[in-house]
């Protein structure tokens, strides 16, 4: 079940970024299609699903990676918040195309930084039970085998 939720989580991330890029291009062109109901409501639904899948993975994960308790999880949460703020800045708050482009670059930056953090090599926890560190080793080996 965890694997299904994780892949759903990753798919949701991709979809939110695709929605953002489509909305960004339409906003830059000053197209009326930027006000399409699907482009306005879709990202909110995806963000809700993103948060639900993330919460599930945090609760089920044997490493106890809770936000505000573990620096890794707090950094992931902060990256998500900054990504959403960058998207909002690019699509709503920015009044010129230069600032919208700055919002695009900022959103891409925070998305990439969060992705890099998700695949961090040094996720082992000091003082964690041996089975938790064995789990980290297993996940890293599986990721290396797939990639």
N, C-alpha and C positions, 0 to 999 in steps of 0.2 A: 504493500500500500504506500509506503514511504516513497518508493521510486516513482510511482504513478503521480503522486502529489508533487514531487520534485520536478518532474518533467512538465507537468501542468504549470507549475510556477515559472519555469523557464520559458514556456510558450507564451504565458501571459506577459512576461517582460518583453519578449519580441513583439507581441501585438501592440502593447502600449507604445513602444518606440515607433512602430509603423504608423499607428494613428497620429502620433506626434509629427512625424515627417510629412505625412499627407496634409495635416492641418497647417503646418509651417509653410509648405509650398503654396497652398491656397491663400494663406494670409499674406504672404509676400506678393502674390499676384493680385491681391485685393479682390479675390473672387467671391461671389455670393455663395458659392458652394462651401466656403469655410464655415458657414452658419448651418450646415446640414445637421439635422437632428442626430443622426448616427455618430457624426464626428464630435458632437457636443456631449452626448450621453455615454457613448461607448467607453471612453477612457475612464469615466467614473465607475462604471461597472467593473472594468478590468482592474482598476486600483483596489476596489473592494475585494475582488477575488484574489488579487496579489497578497493583500494583507491577511486574508483568511488562510491561504496556503502557507504563507510564511509563519503564521502563528501555529499552525498544525506542525510544521517541521521543527519549530523551536520546542514544542511540548514533547514531541515523540523522540527527538534526538537524545541519545544517551550521554552526550557530552555536557549537558546542562549549560548551553550557550544562551543565556538569557540577557536581553538588553538591560543596561544599567547595572548588571552584575559582572558581565564579561565584556572586555574591551572590544573584542571582535564583533559581537552581536550589536553593541552600541554603535560601532563604526558603520556597520551595514545599515542600521536604522537611520543614522545621520546621513549616509549617502543617498538613501531613498528619499528622505525629506528634502535634501538639497536638489536632487533630480527633479522632484515635483515642483519645487519653487522655481527652478530654471525653466521648466516647461511653461509654467504659468507666466513667468516674466516674458518669455519669447512670444507667447500667443496672445496675452492680454495686456500686460502692464507696459511693455515697450511701445513707444510712440513712433520710432523711426526704424527703418530697415537695418541700420547699423546696430542698434541695440537689440533688435530681434535676432540678428546674426550672432551677436554676443551671447544671447540666451541659448541659441542652438549649440554653440561651442561649449558653453557651460553644462548643458544637459548631457551632451556626449561625454564630456570629461567625467561627470559624476557617475554616469552609467558604466563607463569603462573602469573607473576606480572601484566601484562596488563589485564589478565582475572579477577584477583582479583580487580583491579581498576575499571573494567567495572561494577562490581556488588557491588560497594562501598555503604555502608549504609548511609553515611553522604553526600549525594549529594545536600542537600538543600542549596540554595544560600541566603546569607544575602542580604536583600534589594530586593529580587526578588518578583515579583508580587505573590499574593496569589494563583492564578491559576497555576503558575509554581510549587510551592511547593505542591499543591494538586495533580498535575500530578506525581510528584516524589512519593508521598504517594501511589497513585494508582498503579504505576509500581512496587513498593516494595511489595504491598499487592498481586498483581498478580503473582509476582515471588515467593513469599512465598507459595501461593496456589498451584502453579505448582510443586514446589520442595517439 
